Amino acid sequence: MQEIVSAVPSAEVTGEVGRGTSFEVSVNGHLIFSKLKLHGFPNSKKVVEEVQKVAAGGKAEEITDSESPGCNLL
């Protein structure tokens, strides 16, 4: 969240408690990422880029790839 606020100071970033396995990112009510759909977390740079694009007047687009699904056991 801090990365978004640093890149777009006018952004209002909020969080909500959902299902234990869910993690979703929406910009202006438009879902751009769902962990339930992609089975991993978003690349934070891509989230920041989408927020910057919307702040500049562009349209939010869905992030279609994910990072590691979370915990890796070695």
Steps between C-alpha positions, in 0.01 A plus 500: 500500500785736581637465146167618358478801732863592424440483124152659503461719813137579412406128506272379778610149596270286714483139606216266582496164670376231265531125467821358642638405159388808311699807403350742251603840370244744360552847357195727501277196543659310209659166599854490360637198688360191673714247686208259483522511121878496455610305811773744599565861596534789255829656401495821705656702216212404271246608762675836538511543120124439474426751777726757332326442167156555655622809688614641163152444351549155349286190537595229749583165343510156658838365608516155343806346665612442857809457710573198715188355662638602838690253715783298351646212700864422438 
